[in-house]
Amino acid sequence: MRSYLKILHDVFEKEIQDREVSRSTSKYRRRNDFLDALLDQKEDGAELSRIELKSLFLDLFVAGSDTSSDTLEWAMAELLLNPEAMARARSELDEIIGEGKQVEESDVCRLPYLQAIVKETLRLHPPAPFLIPQKAECDVEIFGYTIPKHTKVIVNAWAIARDSEIWADPTCFKPERFLRSKVDYRGQHFELIPFGAGRRICPGPLLAFRMVHLLLASLLHAFCWKLPDGMGQRIWTREVRNHSLPR
């Protein structure tokens, strides 16, 4: 782990150094991204140390990559156990993208069933089941319960998304439920909050939207996936289709 962490820190260090060199030149065109904002703190007298910068980037990198890969694995597992849903997703990809063509990020908005699969996966398997702990800033009463000031509050997003009073067949994998529903996962509908909601919402939904949809679509479009015949275990296999996996 130490060697892998060093590799990541070296990557972050190079990005920081390159940006500092660029910012020092007269031809620099400001990007207004997160790194620029953090480096601006130096000019305002609230500079973060180098180790603090790299540790912050490490937290963001791990939080963004692990959660996305976990969601992708759960989506594939559910599709393998629900071949009809997988067949429908592959049919949509063949119709919209076309066999032999690569899936592009811009194609995702034209794939409603794929989006429904991701929503259903996030409903059943939120990457952070209890979200991030919150703290009450003052005494508050909610539905007859008094929450004292400074109480740590943990939201059970997993239980909310499986509540039988809200969801029909809550434990079943049914992407179709989102084809006729406007419920989204970006914090506006409290029955589905895998990223949280409000001012403390996860900053990564847009990144997750791009990564998970594009990776899942590419895997489904380039390979035939199924469980081995006669086996009930959750083992994955694949057959290469007539075209290669998009790079």
Buried (B, 14 or more C-beta within 10 A) or exposed (E): EEEEEEEBBEBBBEBBEEBEEBBEEEEEEEEEEEBBEBBBEEEEEEBBEEEEBBBBBBEBEEBBEEBBBBBBEBBBBBBBEBEEBBEBBBEBBBEBBEEEBBBEEEBBEEBBBBBBBBBBBBBBBBBBBEBEEBEBEEEEEEEEEEBEEEEEEEBEBBEBBBEEEEBEEBEEBBBEBBEEEEBEBBBEEEEBBBBBBEEEBBEBBEBBBEBBBBBBBBBBBBBEBBBEEEEEEEEEEEEEBEEEEBE
